[in-house]
Amino acid sequence: MNASVDQNTCIGCELCVQTCPEVFKMKDDKAVAFCNPVPSGAEETCKQAAGDCPVSAINVEG
């Protein structure tokens, strides 16, 4: 599974970083997915972060 954050859509709310710090971190004022592929132990929280994103900026594939 891979995750990505659309930098044009992200509003920098940090919800994904709080939900799944194993995959997401802040870079400047936007979130980035720094760990691909997503570790197997973080897949569920990664999906949760994508689903909870208020602007649907997170894409999860695989």
DATA-V749942 format. One record per residue. RES is the residue in one small letter. PSI is psi in whole degrees, 0 to 359 (* if undefined). BURIAL is 1 if it has 24 or more other C-alpha atoms within 12 Angstrom, else 0. Layout:
res = {RES,RES}
psi = {PSI,PSI}
burial = {BURIAL,BURIAL}
//
This chain:
res = {m,n,a,s,v,d,q,n,t,c,i,g,c,e,l,c,v,q,t,c,p,e,v,f,k,m,k,d,d,k,a,v,a,f,c,n,p,v,p,s,g,a,e,e,t,c,k,q,a,a,g,d,c,p,v,s,a,i,n,v,e,g}
psi = {138,149,148,158,125,111,336,340,327,134,3,32,343,8,319,324,320,323,319,73,348,340,324,145,165,138,114,242,18,155,149,150,111,356,100,132,160,130,143,327,350,5,316,316,331,315,321,317,318,317,330,347,123,343,11,46,351,130,128,126,144,*}
burial = {0,1,1,1,1,0,0,0,0,1,0,1,0,1,1,1,1,0,1,1,1,1,1,1,1,1,0,0,0,1,1,1,1,0,0,0,0,1,0,0,0,0,1,0,1,1,1,1,1,1,0,0,1,0,0,1,1,1,1,1,0,0}
//
